[in-house]
Amino acid sequence: MTGETTVRTAVRIHGRTTQRKALGALLEALPHHGGHLLVAGEPGLGRTTLLRWAARSFRAGPVLHLGPGPDGGAHVTVERLLDTLRAASAAAPVLVCADDAHLWDAPARTALGRAVGRLSTADRVGLLLSVASDRPVAPEFARLPVVHLDPLAPPGAAALLDDATDGAAAPAIREQLLAEAEGNPALLVALVRRLSPAELRGHRPLPRPLADAAALAEVAGGAPSGLSAHARDLLLTVAAAGQGADGTDVDAVLVHDALRRLRPEPGPGPRGEPVPEHLVLAGDRFRFRSPLVRRTVHATAAPERRRAVHRALAEVLESGGHRLTGLLHRSWSLGGPEPAPASADRLAAVAADLAVPASHGLRATAYARAAELTADGARQAERYTAAAEQALLAGCPERARPLLAAARDRAAPPAVRGRAELVRGVTELRDGPVGDAHQSLLLAASLLAADAPADAAAAALAAADAAWAAGDLPACLATLAPEPSHRAEETAHGSDGPTGARSAVAHPAAVVHDHRVGMRALLEGRLDRAGAPLGQVVERGRTEDRPEALLRSAAAALLLGDVDAARSGGARALAAARQLGSDTLVPQALEYLAYAELRAGRHPQARTHAEEGLRTALRTGQRNTAAHHRAVLALAASIEEEPDVVARHVTAALDTARRHGLAQAATLAQWAAARADLGRGRPFDAADRLGLLVLPGPGRGHFAVWRLAVPCFVEAAVLAGRHEDARTVLTDFADWAAFGADPQAPAQLARCHALLAPAEHTDALYRRALDRHDEAGGDFERARTALLYGKWLRRRRRPREARGRLGTALAGFERCGAGVWAAQARDELRALGAAPQDTGTGTPARLGLLTPQQLRIARHVAEGATNREVALALGVSTRTVDYHLRKVFAALGVRSRLELARMVGEAEQAHEGQGAREARRVGPHEKTGAQH
């Protein structure tokens, strides 16, 4: 081993926030105690860069780099290494960095591993090791805590590309580079270096393939070497099979059958050899440990052998009836880059055949391959566009963008260009500036008008969605302008055209027409004209099974204030999207479900849907949808005792909302922050925040959302002494309550009037508000009214009545998990001299802070079930159980499953005891209805 002192220079890293926090915690603790971390990631992900960043960030003492000697071996004993490290840390803490430790020979790894095991925390030695994750971690390092490096998320990769090119890359070239690099920073930089300035700016065609064998091998450190012929064929066959697979793993039976066709001669087969270290065999599935190595193996193989492997796979697949994947591999077995029109036509025809079972992702691959084999430019553009549509439906916008760029480079008729703009607009609507999405969708509508009027109407409705998200009411109304009579007839009664396999926003034509008419009437304030068409959209949804139509049904129900229909439509849309594999629609269905639960006052259920929606939105590259889910999560957390959670979600939602022009998400997030202030007894801060959203002026919040925040503003403004400001918005809110789209609004209006009314009218107004709450339902809003009424009664020196209202408020808040508001009710009861049981920290109420899913998981775990058993019982993944169980532990403040079991048991006993007391108090006659 050799050592050298670090020379600190600036290091710029994109992304890696989580990893830098982990390394930073180690560095921060080193002056007090030692520690160690293992940084693992596939080649090119930046392990070396991260270690250099840590070395340059460490200021408390010296930094030592360890590496193998010239021959890769160890030249020191464990004792000598320990003595060296302890001596170095005697005067000051020392950081030791050992990069690429997987390349060391066994004696060197053993010496280092034993030294780590014998170091104590008192030695003040921090050790950072990095290893490649394209092979198993050496046993000497297996017990070290690991920091994993994953591919960069799209924003991080885009920032790196802009840095590497000074922003000079043309948009289409930029999208292709990002897609080809797949989040690998080193590969992205290598691809940029490969291009000339003219190619980077789009003035000359890009080299094909963009990531060729040389570029991949450079980043991966070469293809795996030193393998037997059987092992090489096994690696290549798994890599080739992965070209036509949806996920990262492939069927081991398929691989072995193809190998038998590839090597029919007798001899030892791959089953007689251990699986190469770059592969994992889990059950009957093979996968590469590193996607980069898989690509490198495929690209660097001899062309003849690669074609032979694809041919063998095609024969096996075709004999098993897998038409589409068989044709795909047959097309990859062709020699040379020349067009093959006959193969292209067959491939495109099967991809379009809905009778052929295939995922959207596989159809996208087939269409893209068909386009590559097509000679005619217009046909190429059509097939690239079809591939982009399928990629978007599969929840892969990062795949759709370069396919759209390829389609744009070819001459195409208006209908094909319109389809491409439709996909581009929908992609931007979910993950880009919504103003750009609006313009793309308007262009799509105009291009599609002549040949595909139903698709044109769907594009126009999507453009209205974009204007809605942006809070641009004039643009929304203009987009929803009445159609010419002949166009309206064609749209409403014409054929829907092909759906499912093609359109990214497929809707029944009548649904589009009715939704458009009803939405415009609603925005113009003509409820009499909005109810019928929107009601038709809702009714059609009751017999629909297509997720797009069900989403429109849920949206229409939300516009009409029919929360039950919105929940039903959203739930059915979610089930349909999952059943069809339309991953891109899942986050939107969960968004509508979350909004419906919020409107119904069921915050825990809204939170459950939004948490899942956020995860799926981020996984499918939908940052705008993720921002909406974060806003819902902030609103749900604003009634709980979680100010940090509110702040985190508000910050994240506003970050995306400001960059992409999402006025609706921004308004919801700001309302959540203000409601958290109000709940924590900070009315001045709440009034300041909410005043910007609800008071007249250019900064007023989203046109369809700001009225929802008016009750909070009136309450905060009255407490802050801003009565005139509160009265200013009540006229508009009264119109909103009369509109009927919000079931809580009439009760909230009466509450607002009670806050501003003279004393002689206040009592009656609060009672009216409570009556309206009884009609609308919803624990949280009713409890807020009861709390305000109880406060007023206490100040009017009516303690007996006040105690009843405050007790009701406390019970309501505890029932819906509104901990911060429950604390206000307890404070008011104490001021009356009452002694409310402090159930906010008691076991039953703390369980009430859990969502229904979390409570189910907690009860299963308390009964002794493992995470896997819980997952099977609830029909969810083990990862979902792990995620919710961490939330349960944090919410309840427990550290073990034993503590959780004890807490759940105490809660059940308390519940049974309360039931027994109720039974004794009521008596048998009252319970049965018997007469004395």
TORTIKOL-806154 format. One record per residue (C-alpha): x, y, z; residue in one letter. Coordinates in steps of 0.001 Angstrom, whole numbers, padded with zeros to 6 digits, always signed. Example, Ala and Ser with C-alpha at 12.3 -4.5 7.8 and 13.67 -1.06 7.14 Angstrom:
! TORTIKOL-806154
+012300-004500+007800A
+013670-001060+007140S
This chain:
! TORTIKOL-806154
+000000+000000+000000M
+001084+003563-000659T
-000011+006873+000811G
-000062+010498-000264E
-001379+013782+001081T
-004439+015319-000520T
-004119+018644-002289V
-007485+020370-001979R
-009069+021821-005076T
-012678+022610-005907A
-014934+019703-006811V
-018379+020281-008369R
-020955+017560-007866I
-024464+017408-009321H
-027125+015699-007255G
-025879+013271-004615R
-027477+015252-001787T
-028272+012133+000246T
-024806+010663-000251Q
-023057+013902+000648R
-025117+014149+003816K
-023998+010665+004834A
-020347+011448+004173L
-020691+014860+005793G
-022033+013284+008980A
-018961+011066+009155L
-016618+014016+008630L
-018423+016158+011194E
-018164+013438+013839A
-014466+012643+013282L
-013106+015169+015820P
-014980+013147+018469H
-014987+009532+017247H
-014029+007399+014286G
-016229+005714+011703G
-016259+004130+008284H
-018410+004000+005133L
-018376+001986+001934L
-019358+003917-001225V
-020744+001516-003847A
-021895+002177-007393G
-021502+000958-010939E
-018625+002313-013055P
-019038+005942-014033G
-021424+007014-011282L
-018831+009154-009501G
-017400+007140-006620R
-013979+008753-007073T
-015500+012222-007349T
-017426+011715-004130L
-014319+010588-002243L
-012410+013584-003566R
-015217+015854-002440W
-015050+014344+001046A
-011265+014735+001163A
-011453+018376+000121R
-014266+019065+002575S
-012384+017647+005572F
-010654+020445+007484R
-010076+018955+010931A
-006906+017011+010123G
-004815+015245+007494P
-006200+013104+004687V
-004484+009885+003645L
-005145+008062+000375H
-004587+004318+000419L
-004046+002212-002662G
-002400-001040-003712P
+001297-001109-004434G
+002703-001229-007972P
+001819-004916-008315D
-001622-004522-006772G
-000594-006256-003554G
-000180-005303+000092A
+003230-004430+001446H
+002331-003795+005086V
+000953-005941+007868T
-002283-005233+009683V
-000334-004168+012779E
+001805-001745+010845R
-001225-000228+009145L
-002967+000156+012508L
+000103+001750+014068D
+000344+004189+011151T
-003318+005209+011361L
-003311+005563+015147R
-000130+007613+015071A
-001595+009889+012414A
-004756+010411+014489S
-002940+011076+017767A
-002668+014811+017213A
-005749+015300+015043A
-008474+013190+013450P
-007492+011606+010150V
-009563+010753+007104L
-008469+007724+005063V
-009763+007286+001497C
-009349+003982-000339A
-010724+004239-003872D
-011565+001208-006050D
-010815-001216-003243A
-012415-004013-005280H
-009345-003933-007548L
-006962-004793-004704W
-005720-008346-004396D
-006986-010599-001610A
-004084-010003+000858P
-004471-006229+000543A
-008230-006406+001053R
-007775-008723+004017T
-005250-006407+005670A
-007516-003410+005216L
-010629-005265+006378G
-008961-006521+009545R
-007553-003083+010282A
-011030-001588+010032V
-012397-004236+012362G
-009762-003507+015019R
-010074+000277+014944L
-012180+001688+017774S
-014265+004831+017662T
-011797+006426+020088A
-009074+006255+017413D
-010648+009167+015511R
-009935+007555+012157V
-012521+007920+009421G
-012311+005420+006584L
-014019+005875+003219L
-013806+002966+000782L
-015265+002795-002704S
-016088-000363-004644V
-017798-001039-007957A
-021234-002612-007643S
-020978-004506-010942D
-019687-007483-008944R
-020303-008831-005419P
-018803-006887-002524V
-015706-008622-001212A
-016365-010469+002078P
-013709-008343+003821E
-015960-005281+003343F
-019373-006933+003627A
-020067-005652+007155R
-019316-002001+006457L
-022226+000464+006278P
-022907+001229+002615V
-023719+004448+000768V
-025174+003500-002622H
-024777+005609-005753L
-027655+005401-008218D
-027873+006972-011683P
-028449+010717-011604L
-032041+011880-011650A
-033009+013822-014814P
-032539+017290-013236P
-029042+016394-012000G
-028032+014879-015325A
-029381+017911-017183A
-027402+020275-014926A
-024223+018258-015526L
-024791+018361-019278L
-025315+022117-019226D
-022079+022519-017288D
-020175+020242-019658A
-021421+022047-022775T
-021870+025593-021423D
-025492+025219-022499G
-024493+024926-026161A
-026314+021662-026920A
-029373+021972-029154A
-032570+020880-027377P
-033038+017770-029519A
-029370+016784-029095I
-029625+017441-025370R
-032575+015052-025026E
-030790+012307-026963Q
-027616+012672-024889L
-029553+012480-021621L
-031505+009438-022775A
-028409+007633-024039E
-026397+008256-020851A
-029165+006823-018616E
-028054+008974-015686G
-024392+007843-015776N
-022283+011019-015354P
-019072+009624-016836A
-020881+008239-019871L
-022659+011554-020397L
-019338+013433-020382V
-017782+010827-022689A
-020623+011234-025177L
-020242+015025-025158V
-016524+014700-025819R
-017251+012443-028757R
-019288+015106-030574L
-017984+017961-032671S
-019339+021495-032037P
-021447+021215-035182A
-022947+017912-034039E
-023579+019287-030557L
-025501+022250-031979R
-027537+020027-034301G
-025927+021291-037505H
-024678+017837-038468R
-026157+014348-037887P
-025086+012514-034756L
-022902+009414-035036P
-024843+006158-034746R
-024914+004509-032333P
-024356+007483-030107L
-023005+005356-027248A
-020803+003024-029262D
-018666+000158-028027A
-015623+002365-027473A
-017486+004913-025335A
-019173+002250-023223L
-015961+000284-022724A
-014085+003434-021736E
-016513+004178-018916V
-017023+000558-017836A
-013297-000165-017775G
-013654-002645-020622G
-015837-005704-021101A
-015528-008577-018598P
-012447-010620-019456S
-010796-013887-018469G
-014001-015863-018950L
-014653-019216-020584S
-016476-019373-023891A
-019622-020585-022123H
-019500-017714-019637A
-019006-015195-022450R
-021999-016606-024312D
-024084-016576-021148L
-023283-012902-020521L
-024002-011980-024137L
-027279-013937-024229T
-028534-012289-021032V
-027488-008889-022385A
-029218-009534-025728A
-032378-010840-024057A
-032465-007649-021985G
-032804-005592-025192Q
-036358-006863-025564G
-037326-007080-021900A
-039464-004650-019919D
-037407-004778-016754G
-033839-005384-015753T
-034144-009168-015468D
-034745-011894-018054V
-036119-015425-018020D
-033374-017935-017248A
-035220-020674-019163V
-035250-018468-022279L
-031527-017839-021876V
-030637-021522-021488H
-032858-022567-024408D
-031177-019953-026608A
-027742-021125-025489L
-028598-024694-026469R
-029530-023475-029957R
-026394-021373-030069L
-024114-024265-029028R
-025785-027468-030154P
-022558-029471-029933E
-022187-031702-026855P
-020008-030544-024006G
-020238-028897-020613P
-022963-026259-020621G
-023353-023080-018666P
-025279-024917-015931R
-022070-026725-015028G
-020186-023515-014380E
-020717-020913-011681P
-022664-017852-012751V
-020254-015056-013766P
-019836-012477-011016E
-021419-009755-013141H
-024745-011656-013123L
-027287-012417-010425V
-029533-015478-010674L
-032595-014930-008485A
-035010-017821-008778G
-035556-018277-012500D
-034445-014765-013509R
-031055-013456-014607F
-030001-009842-014299R
-026783-007858-014604F
-025570-006141-011478R
-024760-003102-013625S
-026844-001794-016566P
-023690-000182-017958L
-021859-003522-018024V
-024850-005129-019748R
-024719-002500-022485R
-020951-002869-022750T
-021135-006656-023115V
-023694-006310-025908H
-021892-003506-027748A
-018382-004974-027607T
-019332-008485-028741A
-018316-009621-032213A
-021111-008595-034615P
-021514-012118-036010E
-021826-013621-032525R
-024247-010916-031389R
-026495-011542-034412R
-026341-015287-033795A
-027489-014794-030184V
-030434-012638-031276H
-031331-015231-033916R
-031310-018006-031300A
-033500-015907-028978L
-035908-015196-031851A
-036278-018909-032610E
-037026-019752-028983V
-039501-016903-028581L
-041307-017567-031853E
-041648-021266-031020S
-043243-020223-027720G
-045780-017903-029394G
-044144-014626-028378H
-044648-012827-031661R
-043544-009298-030841L
-040369-010103-028913T
-039524-012793-031470G
-039802-010286-034320L
-037726-007788-032371L
-034851-010219-031911H
-035224-011329-035535R
-034773-007682-036577S
-031666-007341-034405W
-030176-010410-036081S
-030115-008636-039447L
-026710-007611-040739G
-025681-004030-041418G
-027444-000704-040862P
-029355-000761-044176E
-033156-000381-044129P
-035272-003529-044180A
-038776-002375-045187P
-040406-005804-044991A
-039147-006442-041450S
-040089-002919-040434A
-043651-003322-041703D
-044139-006659-039928R
-042764-005276-036680L
-044933-002143-036791A
-048046-004170-037656A
-047611-006524-034710V
-046823-003600-032367A
-050134-002006-033389A
-052120-005223-032909D
-053956-004980-029592L
-054654-008708-029693A
-050939-009323-029171V
-050180-009169-025430P
-047412-006660-024842A
-046602-003830-022471S
-046448-000218-023562H
-042696-000265-023055G
-042251-003263-025374L
-044453-001680-028035R
-042326+001474-027802A
-039185-000584-028424T
-040813-002327-031395A
-042004+000900-033006Y
-038583+002495-032547A
-036843-000493-034116R
-039340-000452-036999A
-038520+003215-037545A
-034793+002438-037693E
-035435-000160-040420L
-037727+002152-042428T
-036423+003996-045505A
-039291+006447-046085D
-038926+009611-043973G
-042650+010134-043400A
-043149+006533-042288R
-040128+006870-040023Q
-041618+009967-038385A
-044941+008168-037852E
-043264+005176-036226R
-041001+007256-034016Y
-044104+009175-032928T
-045942+005924-032154A
-042921+004796-030128A
-043007+008058-028171A
-046729+007621-027453E
-046111+004170-026050Q
-043092+005300-024031A
-045203+008029-022454L
-047947+005554-021574L
-045294+003342-020009A
-044314+006208-017711G
-040978+006857-019442C
-040937+010487-020625P
-037145+010342-020796E
-037568+007748-023580R
-040329+009693-025304A
-038368+012929-025708R
-035516+011634-027939P
-038035+009648-029988L
-039984+012849-030608L
-036739+014566-031565A
-036059+011799-034092A
-039574+012205-035502A
-039132+015961-035823R
-036015+015484-037961D
-038099+013767-040671R
-040655+015287-043022A
-044145+014189-042042A
-047775+015051-042853P
-049701+017376-040505P
-051540+014527-038762A
-048284+012839-037739V
-046770+016149-036656R
-049916+016809-034660G
-049623+013485-032856R
-045994+014252-032036A
-046904+017690-030668E
-049691+016096-028628L
-047223+013713-026980V
-044722+016531-026477R
-047380+018734-024897G
-048638+016011-022537V
-045040+015249-021543T
-044396+018902-020715E
-047719+019172-018886L
-046520+016507-016459R
-042845+017369-016354D
-042036+020797-017745G
-043159+024421-018039P
-046927+024303-018431V
-046858+027416-020610G
-044790+025485-023149D
-047171+022550-022804A
-050127+024835-023555H
-048570+026062-026801Q
-047563+022555-027939S
-051067+021257-027300L
-052683+024152-029165L
-050384+023455-032106L
-051318+019779-031925A
-055009+020662-032031A
-054566+022796-035139S
-052465+020157-036934L
-054941+017373-036127L
-058121+019320-036884A
-058505+018270-040522A
-057683+014557-040341D
-058389+013632-036718A
-061004+015950-035170P
-061497+013749-032101A
-057780+013815-031351D
-057760+017567-032000A
-060508+018035-029413A
-058566+015919-026909A
-055479+018061-027553A
-057490+021254-027005A
-058888+019909-023735L
-055352+019007-022625A
-054297+022565-023545A
-057047+023827-021250A
-055640+021564-018530D
-052264+023242-019026A
-053795+026728-018783A
-055683+025595-015662W
-052472+024372-014036A
-050849+027708-014867A
-053758+029655-013372G
-054294+031475-016690D
-058075+031965-016746L
-058231+033955-020053P
-056149+031311-021829A
-058287+028564-020336C
-061501+030194-021538L
-060049+030906-024972A
-058964+027305-025351T
-062419+026103-024341L
-064146+028426-026812A
-067168+026897-028565P
-066306+024778-031595E
-067832+025372-035022P
-071051+023413-035317S
-069717+020942-037907H
-066571+020350-035810R
-068610+019832-032658A
-070782+017270-034435E
-067755+015386-035761E
-066142+015442-032333T
-069185+014419-030355A
-070482+011696-032668H
-067523+010653-034774G
-065319+007647-034312S
-062969+007723-031392D
-060202+006273-033524G
-057652+003776-032349P
-056937+003938-028645T
-054878+002107-026100G
-052045+001171-028438A
-051616+004642-029837R
-052952+007736-028160S
-051292+009206-025102A
-054530+011038-024148V
-057177+008720-025559A
-060723+009753-024575H
-064178+008927-025924P
-065128+011833-028181A
-068411+012568-026385A
-066605+012762-023048V
-064173+015318-024464V
-066981+017419-025923H
-069127+017405-022774D
-066170+018065-020482H
-065102+021013-022635R
-068594+022564-022721V
-069200+022043-019004G
-065797+023283-017942M
-066214+026549-019884R
-069685+027145-018484A
-068352+026526-014992L
-065522+029027-015424L
-068010+031578-016747E
-070129+031114-013618G
-073083+029572-015453R
-073769+026600-013233L
-077127+025971-014913D
-075288+025227-018163R
-072325+023404-016560A
-074205+020809-014551G
-075720+018819-017420A
-072612+018211-019582P
-070318+017623-016622L
-072936+015341-015110G
-072945+013371-018381Q
-069170+012937-018077V
-069612+011634-014538V
-072422+009278-015566E
-070475+007829-018495R
-067662+007111-016076G
-069882+004723-014140R
-069858+002280-017085T
-066372+003035-018461E
-063289+000864-018056D
-060710+003035-019837R
-058490+004938-017419P
-058489+008152-019492E
-062284+008394-019498A
-062431+007512-015808L
-059948+010280-015019L
-062143+012759-016885R
-065126+011476-014908S
-063268+012041-011625A
-062188+015520-012725A
-065759+016444-013677A
-067037+015176-010331A
-064508+017349-008500L
-065645+020371-010515L
-069236+019662-009495L
-068335+018993-005859G
-069512+015373-006045D
-066797+013983-003790V
-068147+010433-003692D
-068245+010216-007493A
-064729+011676-007666A
-063426+009038-005254R
-065155+006268-007182S
-063895+007490-010552G
-060378+007999-009247G
-060245+004556-007652A
-061509+002859-010812R
-059090+004862-012961A
-056255+003745-010704L
-057253+000095-011007A
-057667+000351-014791A
-054310+002089-015267A
-052546-000561-013232R
-054301-003387-015031Q
-053329-001990-018454L
-049773-001144-017412G
-050349+002572-018107S
-047842+003683-015487D
-048004+007309-016576T
-051668+007576-015502L
-051234+006091-012020V
-049931+009306-010348P
-052787+011326-011857Q
-055402+008873-010586A
-053852+009046-007118L
-053849+012852-007358E
-057609+012945-007977Y
-058164+010485-005147L
-056097+012632-002803A
-057983+015801-003783Y
-061327+014057-003286A
-060328+012911+000201E
-059146+016425+001066L
-062411+017937-000110R
-064229+015403+002064A
-062090+016342+005071G
-060423+012913+005264R
-056850+014072+005661H
-055241+010730+006639P
-056667+009034+003547Q
-055560+011961+001383A
-052089+011618+002819R
-051935+007894+002036T
-052883+008461-001615H
-050525+011418-001968A
-047571+009527-000503E
-048012+006745-003043E
-048695+009284-005786G
-045493+011163-005005L
-043407+007995-005233R
-044949+006934-008550T
-044760+010453-010005A
-041055+010686-009246L
-040459+007176-010581R
-042221+007989-013869T
-040543+011366-014354G
-043554+013594-013585Q
-042214+016456-011493R
-045335+018596-011976N
-047601+015826-010738T
-045171+015279-007868A
-045516+018968-006937A
-049299+018561-006663H
-048864+015527-004440H
-046425+017441-002249R
-048983+020230-001896A
-051587+017691-000758V
-049100+016210+001709L
-048375+019677+003068A
-052106+020344+003536L
-052591+016997+005260A
-049617+017584+007561A
-050748+021142+008336S
-053415+019853+010719I
-050954+017593+012519E
-048078+018360+014839E
-045525+018160+012024E
-044314+021669+011092P
-041075+020280+009649D
-043004+017969+007333V
-045179+020866+006168V
-042146+023042+005509A
-040351+020283+003593R
-043265+019571+001274H
-044090+023250+000793V
-040499+024047-000169T
-040293+021156-002625A
-043691+021932-004184A
-042892+025622-004605L
-039489+024851-006095D
-041102+022986-008993T
-044149+025251-009147A
-042095+028413-009601R
-039859+026927-012285R
-042690+025314-014242H
-045427+027919-013684G
-047758+025732-011584L
-050086+028288-010029A
-052482+025669-008676Q
-049792+023703-006828A
-048214+026923-005558A
-051513+028196-004136T
-052208+024907-002376L
-048699+024791-000904A
-048874+028378+000362Q
-052295+027712+001856W
-050827+024692+003670A
-048030+026801+005154A
-050540+029403+006349A
-052898+026810+007832R
-049975+025337+009756A
-049271+028833+011152D
-052910+029247+012140L
-053029+025877+013853G
-049917+026707+015869R
-051433+029947+017131G
-049671+032378+014757R
-052606+034262+013192P
-050552+037299+012127F
-048214+035149+010040D
-051161+033194+008653A
-053055+036364+007723A
-050004+037780+005961D
-049527+034623+003896R
-053193+034165+003085L
-053787+037814+002291G
-051499+037457-000726L
-053608+034526-001939L
-057184+035707-001383V
-057284+039505-001440L
-057964+041188-004806P
-054905+042064-006819G
-052490+040697-009408P
-050889+038334-006886G
-054121+036552-005991R
-053855+032768-005987G
-055141+030289-008541H
-058613+031222-009796F
-060132+027858-008805A
-058290+027398-005506V
-058010+030701-003636W
-061615+030592-002437R
-060867+027343-000597L
-058451+029305+001598A
-060906+032100+002442V
-062226+030528+005697P
-058671+030243+007009C
-057960+033839+006026F
-061118+035169+007697V
-060255+033378+010931E
-056632+034575+010864A
-057599+038121+009856A
-060165+038441+012679V
-057616+037218+015222L
-055078+039666+013766A
-057543+042581+013927G
-057968+042875+010130R
-061754+042768+010073H
-062207+044884+006938E
-059880+042637+004938D
-061926+039674+006102A
-065176+041279+004966R
-063652+042093+001559T
-063574+038473+000462V
-066877+037289+001923L
-069006+038354-001037T
-066967+036233-003425D
-066996+033372-000965F
-070776+033593-000600A
-071084+033197-004374D
-068755+030197-004171W
-070844+028617-001406A
-074024+029130-003441A
-072287+027591-006457F
-072471+024157-004835G
-069088+022811-005883A
-067729+022606-002325D
-069878+020731+000209P
-068072+022397+003142Q
-068492+025965+001890A
-072009+026746+003268P
-070965+025774+006792A
-067676+027659+006449Q
-069546+030753+005243L
-071783+030714+008304A
-068681+030340+010498R
-067035+033321+008802C
-070151+035435+009353H
-070159+034375+013007A
-066570+035572+013410L
-067507+038998+012035L
-071047+039383+013400A
-072222+041419+016385P
-072580+039407+019574A
-076368+039195+019335E
-076135+037286+016026H
-073032+035188+016665T
-074734+032396+018594D
-077271+031689+015861A
-074635+031803+013121L
-072407+029271+014867Y
-075388+026974+015359R
-076306+027348+011698R
-072731+026497+010742A
-072812+023343+012856L
-076094+022298+011253D
-074542+022744+007811R
-071555+020647+008902H
-073909+017869+009950D
-075320+017882+006424E
-071916+017935+004684A
-069922+015657+006997G
-066226+016008+007673G
-064778+015862+011182D
-062052+018472+010805F
-064109+021445+009616E
-066889+020705+012100R
-064353+020527+014922A
-062871+023884+013852R
-066285+025485+014036T
-066963+023891+017428A
-063584+025150+018664L
-064267+028731+017595L
-067771+028545+019054Y
-066395+027186+022326G
-063778+029957+022500K
-066498+032558+021954W
-068743+031012+024609L
-065904+030940+027126R
-065177+034612+026541R
-068893+035361+026937R
-068703+033627+030367R
-070897+030694+029432R
-068609+027932+030739P
-071080+025037+030737R
-071922+025514+027036E
-068303+026239+026201A
-067132+023032+027829R
-069535+020997+025688G
-068476+022639+022426R
-064762+022400+023249L
-065088+018765+024257G
-066802+018044+020946T
-064027+019892+019108A
-061321+017941+020938L
-062974+014614+020098A
-063330+015613+016441G
-059707+016711+016142F
-058452+013538+017776E
-060651+011452+015510R
-059097+012895+012354C
-055548+013133+013733G
-055440+016944+013879A
-052972+017075+016761G
-052049+020750+016562V
-055710+021776+016657W
-056483+019319+019435A
-053850+021109+021515A
-055786+024374+021095Q
-058972+022680+022320A
-057173+021301+025381R
-055765+024716+026210D
-059246+026217+026073E
-060637+023475+028306L
-057873+024030+030847R
-058684+027747+030832A
-062197+026755+031877L
-060797+024786+034778G
-061653+021500+033116A
-059102+018688+033191A
-059199+017025+029782P
-057372+013741+029551Q
-054151+014530+027690D
-054844+012018+024995T
-052547+013853+022648G
-049694+011930+024229T
-051772+008965+025361G
-051568+005686+023556T
-055036+005584+021873P
-054751+009097+020458A
-051222+008538+019270R
-052459+005569+017281L
-055037+007952+015870G
-052195+009865+014223L
-051558+006886+011940L
-053119+006570+008504T
-055494+003623+008024P
-052822+001669+006140Q
-050228+002382+008842Q
-052671+001307+011548L
-053365-001984+009763R
-049644-002649+009438I
-049046-001757+013101A
-051717-004200+014241R
-050320-007033+012108H
-046800-006392+013428V
-048123-006266+017001A
-049554-009735+016441E
-046055-010997+015597G
-046224-010981+011789A
-043046-010438+009773T
-042909-007711+007119N
-043303-010347+004419R
-046358-011817+006145E
-047881-008351+006485V
-047255-007697+002783A
-049001-010930+001806L
-051940-010227+004124A
-052492-006701+002772L
-051630-007405-000866G
-048770-004887-001029V
-045018-005152-001531S
-042552-005728+001280T
-040973-002395+000401R
-044319-000662+001023T
-044579-002332+004437V
-041003-001272+005278D
-041796+002317+004285Y
-044998+002553+006334H
-043445+000793+009343L
-040695+003419+009494R
-043437+006064+009488K
-045240+004215+012314V
-042105+004069+014454F
-041453+007786+013913A
-045068+008830+014612A
-045369+006746+017798L
-041839+007338+019074G
-041076+003634+019443V
-037801+001939+018607R
-038663-001749+018429S
-041423-004101+017381R
-041812-005065+021050L
-042554-001450+022034E
-045019-001212+019159L
-046795-004394+020250A
-047050-003079+023800R
-048506+000244+022623M
-051088-001385+020356V
-052088-003736+023168G
-052577-000842+025584E
-054690+000974+023017A
-056915-002049+022488E
-057368-002493+026230Q
-058219+001193+026653A
-060766+000928+023843H
-062388-002135+025406E
-062474-000409+028807G
-064149+002645+027323Q
-066732+000419+025616G
-067509-001283+028914A
-067954+002060+030666R
-070299+003235+027912E
-072320+000047+028232A
-072688+000491+032013R
-073680+004122+031585R
-076263+003438+028887V
-077693+000328+030491G
-079371-002674+028896P
-082738-001046+028276H
-081348+001897+026327E
-079104-000409+024279K
-081935-002706+023258T
-084646-000123+023030G
-086784-001919+025678A
-089363+000105+027559Q
-089704+000331+031335H
